[in-house]
Amino acid sequence: MTLAIDDFETVRGAYRRASVRRIAAILIISLCLCVLMVLDFTTGPSGMALSDVWRGLLAGPQGEDRMTATILWQLRLPQTLMGCLVGACLGLAGLQMQTILSNPLASPFTLGFSAAAGFGAALAIMFGALVPLPPYLAVPVAAFAMTLIACSLVYFMARFRGATPEILVLGGIAVLFLFQSAQALLQFLASPEVLQQIVFWLFGSLLRASWTGVTICSLILAACIPFVIRTTWALTALRLGDANARSLGLSVQRLRRETFLIVALLTAAAVCFVGTIGFVGLIAPHAARTLAGDDHRFSLPLAALMGAIILVGASVLGKIISPAAAIPVGIITAVAGVPILFAVISRRGKRSTS
């Protein structure tokens, strides 16, 4: 009996220490994000000293220095905040998708949602004159709608054939090829001027960020967070396997379908205003699990923070490499994501052979 009590105290002490380490990781990553946001404010074609940024933030959008106020509040602040929101959405969506599919290589980009958004944007760019919406709203609305349509296709397939990881993955791959081919057809038919606009949107850039986009994206993220919090324990249990999750009273297929809808909503909110952003939804979850393990109470907020850090860091790097014309963040994340993807595949291969 004494041994059992001692073992229990040992386990509880180890769990407390692990929890403290995970909370410390969240605080440190949050501090790193704040530092990167300040760097993003100070970098750009016109440059800006840290003291000028601080005074501009305190003075507000109607400050006496009109040039600083305009650059900071109308250009850099929306871009930085949009980078944080988009990265958080993609990080959360990626971790949830990898959990429900039990696939470390799953992400909103690899399963067709981003391709659907790209097709919707290309459609709006080509035929936007026929839509009774201003151009700055027609493209994001079309991208958002196509992402939800892609999700609906996979959702109904999973509903009738069973929401197993295999069905969801195969459905996502089918959606990926469908919308990529449709997107390629529009590019083939587009005029050179329209094709240039489509290609620039597909690069994924924070330069088109606005306060309207920041507001809508933040509202969608805020609406999804309660569901994410409610399913934290269920997603953690799902990492133990379907059989163990069912033994704990979970409806596994229902959880997969509901989480898939939330993933689609987060992805649509993320890409509809800034374009296609690859690899963030793949890299951020792996970084979060490295720091926090499979406990989703800690890995979910860490995935959101890591996604924000990756995207804001890409923005800073793009402006440092090319100050006159910032390199789109989608290009930076894709280039940086390839070696990380190879590392993930290599580590998985070592685990399977050991």
Secondary structure, DSSP 4 states (H G I P E B T S, - for coil): -HHHHHHHHHHHHHHHHHHHHHHHHHHHHHHHHHHHHHHHHH-SSS---HHHHHHHHHH-TT-S-HHHHHIIIIIIHHHHHHHHHHHHHHHHHHHHHHHHHT-TT--TTTTTHHHHHHHHHHHHHHHGGGSSS-HHHHHHHHHHHHHHHHHHHHHHHHHHH---HHHHHHHHHHHHHHHHHHHHHHHHHS-HHHHHHHHHHHH--GGG--HHHHHHHHHHHHHHHHHHHHTHHHHHHHTT-HHHHHHTT--HHHHHHHHHHHHHHHHHHHHHHH----SHHHHHHHHHHHHHTT-HHHHHHHHHHHHHHHHHHHHHHHHHH-SSSPPPHHHHHHHHHHHHHHHHHHHHHHHHH-
